[in-house]
Amino acid sequence: MPLAAGWLLRHSVVMCLLLHSLVLMTCCFHHAATSCSKDCYCSESEATGKTVRCSNLQLTEIPTDLPNDTRRVYLDFNLFTAVPANAFAGLPHLATLDLSHNELSQLEPGAFRGLGASLQFLDLSSNKLVNFDPEAFEGVRAQANLTNNPWHCDCSLQMALPRVDLEAASLTGIVCQTSDPADIGVEGLAFLLAPEIDLCVITKKTTDVAMLVTMFGWFSMVISYLVYYVRANQEDARRHLEYLKSLPQGSRQGKSEESSTISTVV
């Protein structure tokens, strides 16, 4: 009986130690996931949740240690040149993301992946974005500020706009600084507000010309083959006639009758 009691006591102590360790580990992981990012300033309120401010810190890369319960992130006035894929995938509750006043020239496909259900406002203003890639905004339905970027308006942009789920008013921020074709008169205009302008007209014309050239090429090949075929048959017929003329009279008559018989059978 004393042995059983001692074993039970030791077993209880071990279980208590394991449970205590598990609780400590859980607390540590929770603290690591919800603590503030290095060099950034965090604040929290019941109304807006956690806010992380990393503004004007000369950052060149998107922080990877943002707390996963963050609701608002301010990364403005830094030196970011690109937003990589899945840069904010660990922030399922993010509602506001400010990336304005940076050096952004590239948004990789899937840059804002994982934010579609929560993101309400995305600020990309005052950057160096030239080309609009719809795959970067995969699943995002937020209101976006796209103003003050040197957008290049071309056929690919025109084809891309219907493929994004951003709020329609957001796309008015795409003001064309350059365009292709350059003389179409869209520079300085918000492309969404100029629906009568077709930037794909040159591409369509080029495609039509290519189809016409291809059809003309095939037609020329068919005509050339027919001409060759007719001339070859004419040459064979001429040679046959010359051969018949060169034969003696009797043989010529026999050959003619044989040719007539063959023609009749055929």
C-alpha positions in Angstrom: 0.0 0.0 0.0 2.8 2.5 0.8 4.4 1.6 -2.5 1.3 2.4 -4.4 0.9 5.6 -2.6 4.5 6.6 -3.3 4.1 5.8 -7.0 0.9 7.8 -7.2 2.6 10.7 -5.6 5.5 10.7 -7.9 3.2 10.3 -10.9 1.1 13.3 -9.8 4.2 15.4 -9.3 5.5 14.6 -12.9 2.1 15.3 -14.4 1.9 18.7 -12.5 5.4 19.6 -13.8 4.4 18.7 -17.4 1.2 20.7 -17.2 3.1 23.6 -15.7 5.6 23.5 -18.6 2.9 23.3 -21.2 1.2 26.4 -19.7 4.5 28.3 -19.7 5.2 27.3 -23.3 1.7 28.4 -24.4 2.1 31.8 -22.7 5.5 32.3 -24.3 4.2 31.5 -27.8 1.2 33.7 -27.2 3.5 36.5 -26.1 5.7 36.1 -29.1 2.8 36.1 -31.5 1.1 39.2 -30.0 4.1 41.3 -28.8 5.1 44.4 -30.8 7.3 44.2 -33.8 11.0 45.3 -33.3 11.5 49.1 -33.6 7.8 49.7 -34.1 5.3 51.3 -31.8 2.2 49.4 -30.8 -1.0 50.6 -29.2 -4.3 48.9 -28.5 -7.8 49.9 -27.7 -11.1 48.1 -27.4 -12.6 50.0 -30.3 -9.9 49.6 -33.0 -7.8 46.7 -31.7 -4.0 46.6 -32.0 -2.3 49.2 -34.1 1.4 48.8 -35.2 3.2 52.0 -36.4 6.4 51.5 -38.3 6.4 54.8 -40.1 9.5 56.7 -41.2 12.0 54.1 -39.9 14.0 53.8 -43.2 12.9 50.2 -43.5 13.8 48.4 -46.7 11.9 45.1 -46.1 8.4 44.4 -44.9 8.7 43.3 -41.2 8.1 39.6 -40.6 7.4 39.8 -36.9 4.1 41.8 -36.9 1.7 40.5 -34.2 -0.9 38.2 -35.7 -3.7 40.0 -33.9 -2.9 43.4 -35.5 -5.8 45.3 -36.9 -3.9 48.3 -38.4 -0.4 48.6 -39.8 1.3 51.8 -40.8 4.4 51.3 -42.9 4.5 54.7 -44.7 7.5 56.8 -45.3 10.0 54.0 -45.6 12.2 52.6 -48.4 10.3 49.5 -49.6 10.8 48.8 -53.3 8.7 45.6 -53.5 6.0 43.7 -51.6 6.8 40.0 -51.8 4.2 37.2 -52.1 2.4 36.4 -48.8 4.0 39.4 -47.0 1.0 39.8 -44.8 -0.4 36.2 -44.8 0.0 35.9 -41.0 -2.3 38.8 -40.2 -5.8 37.4 -40.6 -7.5 40.3 -38.7 -5.8 43.2 -40.6 -8.2 45.9 -41.6 -6.0 48.8 -42.5 -2.6 48.7 -44.4 -0.7 51.9 -45.2 2.2 51.5 -47.6 2.2 55.1 -48.9 5.2 57.3 -49.5 7.7 54.4 -50.2 9.7 53.4 -53.3 7.4 50.6 -54.4 7.8 49.7 -58.0 6.7 46.0 -57.8 3.9 44.1 -56.2 4.6 40.4 -56.6 1.7 38.0 -57.4 0.0 37.2 -54.1 1.5 40.2 -52.3 -1.8 40.7 -50.3 -2.8 37.1 -50.2 -4.8 36.2 -47.1 -6.2 39.6 -46.5 -9.3 39.3 -48.6 -11.7 38.6 -45.7 -10.5 41.4 -43.4 -8.8 44.2 -45.3 -10.9 47.3 -45.6 -8.4 50.0 -46.7 -5.2 49.7 -48.6 -3.0 52.8 -49.2 -0.4 52.5 -52.0 -0.3 56.2 -52.9 2.9 58.2 -53.6 5.0 55.3 -54.8 6.6 54.3 -58.1 4.1 51.8 -59.4 4.1 51.7 -63.2 2.4 48.4 -64.2 -0.8 47.1 -62.7 -0.7 43.4 -61.9 -4.1 42.0 -61.0 -2.5 38.9 -59.4 -1.0 41.0 -56.7 -4.5 41.9 -55.5 -5.7 38.3 -55.4 -9.0 38.2 -53.3 -8.7 41.8 -52.1 -12.0 43.6 -52.0 -10.9 46.7 -50.1 -11.0 50.4 -50.9 -7.5 51.3 -52.2 -5.7 54.6 -52.7 -3.7 54.3 -55.9 -3.0 57.9 -56.6 0.4 59.6 -57.2 2.0 56.7 -59.0 3.5 57.0 -62.5 1.0 54.5 -64.0 1.6 53.3 -67.6 -1.7 52.7 -69.4 -1.7 50.1 -72.1 -3.7 47.2 -73.4 -2.6 44.9 -70.5 -3.9 47.5 -68.0 -7.2 47.6 -69.9 -7.5 43.8 -69.8 -6.4 43.7 -66.1 -8.9 46.1 -64.5 -12.0 43.8 -64.9 -10.1 41.0 -63.2 -9.7 42.7 -59.8 -12.3 42.9 -56.9 -11.1 46.3 -55.6 -13.9 48.8 -54.9 -14.6 50.6 -58.2 -13.8 54.0 -56.9 -10.3 52.8 -56.1 -9.5 52.4 -59.8 -10.0 56.1 -60.4 -6.6 56.6 -58.7 -4.9 55.1 -61.8 -4.0 58.3 -63.6 -2.0 57.7 -66.8 1.5 59.3 -66.8 2.5 57.4 -70.0 0.5 55.3 -72.4 0.9 52.9 -75.3 0.1 54.1 -77.9 1.5 57.4 -76.8 -0.6 59.6 -79.0 -4.0 58.2 -77.9 -4.6 61.2 -75.6 -5.0 59.4 -72.3 -2.0 61.0 -70.4 -3.1 62.9 -67.4 -6.5 61.2 -67.3 -7.9 58.7 -64.8 -8.2 55.7 -67.1 -11.4 54.4 -65.5 -13.1 57.8 -66.3 -12.2 57.5 -70.0 -14.1 54.4 -71.1 -14.3 55.5 -74.7 -10.6 55.1 -75.1 -9.5 51.7 -76.4 -5.8 51.0 -75.6 -6.2 47.6 -77.3 -7.1 49.1 -80.7 -3.5 48.8 -82.0 -3.3 45.2 -80.8 -6.6 44.4 -82.5 -5.5 46.0 -85.7 -2.2 44.1 -85.6 -4.0 40.9 -85.0 -6.4 41.6 -88.0 -3.4 42.4 -90.2 -1.6 39.2 -89.2 -4.7 37.1 -90.0 -5.1 38.8 -93.4 -1.4 38.2 -94.1 -1.8 34.5 -93.1 -4.9 34.0 -95.2 -3.2 35.7 -98.2 -0.2 33.4 -97.7 -2.3 30.3 -97.7 -4.3 31.5 -100.7 -1.1 32.2 -102.6 0.2 28.7 -101.8 -3.1 27.1 -103.1 -3.0 29.2 -106.3 0.7 28.4 -106.9 -0.1 24.6 -106.5 -3.0 24.8 -108.9 -0.8 26.7 -111.5 2.0 24.1 -111.1 -0.5 21.2 -111.4 -2.1 22.6 -114.6 1.3 23.3 -116.2 2.6 19.9 -115.3 -0.4 18.2 -116.9 -0.1 20.4 -120.0 3.6 19.5 -120.3 2.7 15.7 -120.0 0.0 16.1 -122.6 2.3 17.9 -125.0 5.0 15.2 -124.6 2.4 12.5 -125.2 1.2 14.2 -128.4 4.8 14.6 -129.6 5.4 10.9 -128.9 2.3 9.9 -130.8 3.3 12.0 -133.8 6.7 10.4 -133.9 5.3 6.9 -134.2 4.6 5.2 -137.6 1.1 5.6 -139.0 -0.1 2.1 -138.0 1.4 2.2 -134.6 0.0 5.7 -134.1 -3.5 4.4 -134.9 -3.1 1.5 -132.5 -1.8 3.8 -129.8 -4.7 6.1 -130.4 -7.2 3.2 -130.2 -5.5 1.9 -127.1 -5.7 5.4 -125.5 -9.3 5.7 -126.5 -10.1 2.2 -125.0 -8.3 3.1 -121.8 -10.1 6.4 -121.7 -13.5 4.6 -122.2 -12.7 2.1 -119.4 -11.6 4.8 -117.1 
